[in-house]
Amino acid sequence: MLFVLLQIPLWKQKSGHGDQPVIWDYHVILLHVRPESDSLVYDLDSELSFPCSLRLYGTMAFRSDCHIRPEYHRKLRVIPADSFLLNFASDRSHMKNPDGTWKMPPPPHPPIQTAECQMNLDDFISMNPAVGWGTVYSLDQFLHTYTENSTTSISSSLP
């Protein structure tokens, strides 16, 4: 199991409007890599099936970078589940306005903390490979690594 942190536009999201993407400041999905068949994506905010094959998710939710300016090409940080669960901490301060009010209602569960840390979200959402845990991939590298497709073949199936 891998956790994937995204800092990208995603389509087919429950908070989207029609065919417009949702631009997440960060978003976490779970990727279940299965060697003998398609990897599965678990995205609690997706309108697609749950779980969804990475092939379908790539086509419908990621889409392609071909119509996006190069400086906005997507990156993903892939972190082994055990490392994510041992190290991730967020006190939810990023969800508050400067006056301390919530930008959006927080989740009902308590903030996630470790014995050593209350907040290290920036290390997880950084797309600098020298920072944080896991491996940073371009969208094409990610899809090539975890499927047999690349964005080139995925984009060819888009209208």
C-alpha positions, 0 to 999 in steps of 0.5 A: 500500500502506498499513499500518494500526495498530490498538488494538482488539478483533479477531475471527477471529484465530488466537490467539482462542478460539471467537467471542471477540475478541483484544484487541491492545495494537496490531496491524498489517495491510497494506491494498492499496487497489485503485481498481477493486475491493475493497481487500485486507487482509493480516493474518498473524494472521487465520483469514480468507483471505489476503489478505481483502477489506476488506468481508469483514474489516470484517464478520468481524474488525472487526464493529461499534462499535454494541455497544461503549461509546462511549469504546471505539469503535475507531480506526485509524492508516493510514500509507503503506507508504513512510513506515512502512518509512522511519520505524518502529522497535521495539527490542521493549522493550514485549515484556519484563517488568520483570525483562527476561524476554520476555512472549511469545517474540519474532519470529525476525527482528531488531528493526526500526530506522532510522539515526536511531531504535531505538524510536518505537513509541509514536508509531505506536500513539498514536491522537492525530492530532497525534502520529506519521505517517499519519491516524487514523480512527474505524472508520466513517471508515476503512471509509467511506474504503476501501470503499463501506460504513460500519459501519452497513451492515456491522453490518446483515449481522451476526447 
